[in-house]
């Protein structure tokens, strides 16, 4: 198989799970914020499962390049609408990774369901359709878990930072969350330093967590 054909096959397998995971993650943030009294995301049209409403153009382009790690536009949230702003932000932040966990469970169910279907003709159309769907469902489990685990890292502005900030004194939490303006640079710096030091953020921290969670869903490791 040529490199181009391999790339197209890999992209086709990953793109649907990536879009589904990112869309559900962002929509969940907006939905929980709306439930807590903040209409900002709803007014912006962000409580939707339409991926186009959530994609960041540059983040989507990066998603097309291996290792296919992109990002979406953050859902706007105004904590002033919440009765308890700190607790509200905690719940909104937890909603994204929780949505990822739900998507992973659904994809695992689809994977096991498709895998158990009886196949009479191994060379027939059914198999040619089933195999890509099974592969896509498997990718959906790991992509969802990986994105959820990544967002739980306590690096502003990732969701984990709001969870950690909830445990801090209010003045310290404000200063900590204010580092979010440098968040992308911090993440890139951690990745670069880890690369030079031979320690991978994904391989050392995230992949073992994802593997453990996937194991609970009956999935074999792909890392």
C-alpha positions in Angstrom: 0.0 0.0 0.0 1.4 3.4 -1.0 2.0 6.1 1.6 -0.8 8.2 0.2 -3.3 5.3 0.3 -2.2 4.5 3.9 -2.6 8.2 4.8 -6.1 8.3 3.3 -7.1 5.1 5.0 -5.8 6.3 8.4 -7.5 9.7 8.0 -10.8 8.2 7.0 -10.7 5.9 10.0 -9.9 8.7 12.5 -11.7 11.7 11.1 -15.2 10.6 12.1 -14.3 9.6 15.7 -12.3 12.8 16.0 -15.1 15.1 14.9 -17.7 13.2 17.0 -15.5 13.4 20.1 -14.6 17.1 19.7 -18.2 18.0 18.9 -19.7 16.1 21.9 -17.0 17.5 24.2 -17.7 21.2 23.3 -21.5 20.8 23.1 -21.5 19.2 26.6 -19.7 22.3 28.0 -22.4 24.5 26.5 -25.3 22.3 27.5 -24.3 22.2 31.2 -23.6 25.9 31.2 -27.1 26.4 29.8 -28.6 24.1 32.5 -26.8 26.3 35.1 -28.3 29.5 33.8 -25.8 30.7 31.2 -27.4 31.3 27.8 -24.1 32.4 26.1 -23.3 29.1 24.3 -26.9 28.6 23.2 -27.1 32.2 21.8 -23.8 31.5 20.0 -25.3 28.3 18.4 -22.8 26.1 20.2 -25.2 23.6 21.8 -25.3 21.5 18.7 -23.8 18.2 17.3 -22.9 20.0 14.0 -19.1 19.8 13.9 -18.9 22.9 11.8 -20.1 25.0 14.7 -17.2 23.9 16.9 -14.2 23.5 14.6 -11.3 25.9 14.6 -10.0 26.3 11.1 -6.3 26.0 12.0 -7.0 23.3 14.5 -8.9 21.3 11.9 -6.0 21.6 9.4 -3.5 20.4 12.1 -5.9 17.4 12.6 -5.3 16.3 9.0 -1.6 15.9 9.6 -0.2 13.0 11.6 -0.4 12.4 14.6 -3.9 14.0 13.9 -4.1 16.0 17.1 -6.2 19.1 16.5 -8.5 21.3 18.6 -11.9 23.0 18.5 -13.0 26.5 19.3 -13.7 26.8 23.1 -17.4 27.2 24.0 -18.1 30.7 25.4 -19.1 30.5 29.1 -20.0 33.4 31.3 -19.7 32.3 34.9 -21.5 35.4 36.2 -24.8 33.7 35.3 -24.1 30.9 37.8 -25.4 31.0 41.3 -22.0 29.7 42.4 -19.5 30.7 39.7 -16.7 28.4 41.0 -18.9 25.3 41.3 -20.5 26.2 38.0 -17.2 26.3 36.2 -16.3 23.0 37.9 -19.4 21.3 36.5 -19.0 22.8 33.1 -15.4 21.6 32.9 -16.3 18.1 34.0 -19.0 17.9 31.3 -16.5 17.7 28.4 -14.4 14.7 29.7 -17.7 13.1 30.9 -19.1 13.4 27.3 -15.8 11.8 26.0 -16.3 8.9 28.4 -19.9 8.4 27.2 -18.8 8.5 23.6 -16.1 5.9 24.4 -18.7 3.6 26.1 -21.0 3.9 23.1 -18.2 3.2 20.6 -17.1 0.2 22.7 -20.7 -1.1 22.6 -20.8 -0.7 18.9 -17.4 -2.3 18.5 -18.4 -5.4 20.4 -21.8 -5.6 18.8 -20.4 -5.4 15.3 -17.7 -7.9 16.1 -20.3 -10.5 17.3 -22.3 -10.3 14.1 -22.3 -13.6 12.1 -20.5 -13.4 8.8 -21.3 -16.1 6.1 -19.0 -14.8 3.3 -15.6 -13.5 4.5 -15.1 -11.9 1.1 -18.5 -10.4 0.7 -19.9 -6.9 0.8 -20.9 -7.3 4.5 -17.3 -7.8 5.6 -16.0 -4.9 3.4 -18.5 -2.7 5.2 -18.2 -4.2 8.7 -14.4 -4.1 8.9 -14.1 -0.3 8.4 -17.0 0.3 10.9 -15.3 -2.0 13.5 -12.0 -0.2 13.0 -13.8 3.2 13.3 -15.6 2.2 16.5 -12.3 1.0 18.0 -10.6 4.3 17.1 -13.6 6.1 18.6 -13.0 4.5 22.0 -9.3 5.4 22.1 -9.7 8.9 20.6 -12.5 9.7 23.0 -10.6 8.5 26.0 -7.4 10.2 24.9 -9.0 13.6 24.3 -10.9 13.3 27.6 -7.7 12.4 29.5 -5.7 15.2 27.8 -8.3 17.8 28.8 -8.1 16.6 32.4 -4.5 17.7 32.7 -4.3 20.6 35.2 -2.8 23.0 32.6 -4.8 26.2 32.0 -7.0 26.5 30.0 -7.7 22.8 29.8 -10.6 21.5 31.8 -8.4 20.0 34.5 -7.3 23.5 35.5 -10.8 24.5 36.5 -11.1 21.3 38.5 -7.9 22.0 40.3 -8.8 25.7 40.7 -12.0 24.7 42.5 -9.8 23.2 45.3 -7.7 26.4 45.6 -8.3 29.6 47.6 -10.1 32.0 45.3 -7.3 34.6 44.9 -4.8 31.8 44.1 -7.2 30.2 41.7 -7.7 33.4 39.8 -3.9 33.8 39.3 -3.6 30.2 38.3 -6.4 30.3 35.8 -5.0 33.6 34.4 -2.0 31.5 33.1 -4.4 30.2 30.5 -3.3 32.9 28.1 0.0 31.0 27.9 -1.5 27.6 27.9 -0.7 26.6 24.4 2.9 27.7 24.8 3.1 25.7 28.1 1.8 22.5 26.4 4.2 22.9 23.5 7.0 23.5 25.9 6.2 20.4 27.9 6.1 18.3 24.7 9.4 19.7 23.4 11.2 19.4 26.7 9.8 15.8 27.1 11.0 15.0 23.6 14.6 16.1 24.4 14.5 14.4 27.7 13.1 11.2 26.2 9.9 11.4 28.3 6.7 11.6 26.4 3.7 13.4 27.9 1.4 11.0 26.0 3.4 7.9 26.4 4.2 8.3 30.1 1.1 10.0 31.4 -1.8 9.6 29.1 -1.5 6.3 27.2 -1.4 4.2 30.4 -4.5 5.9 31.7 -6.3 5.5 28.3 -5.2 1.8 28.1 -6.5 1.1 31.6 -9.9 2.8 30.8 -10.1 1.0 27.5 -9.4 -2.3 29.3 -12.5 -1.8 31.4 -14.5 -1.5 28.2 -13.0 -4.8 26.9 -10.7 -3.2 24.4 -7.1 -4.4 23.7 -4.4 -1.8 23.7 -3.4 -0.1 20.4 -0.5 1.8 21.8 
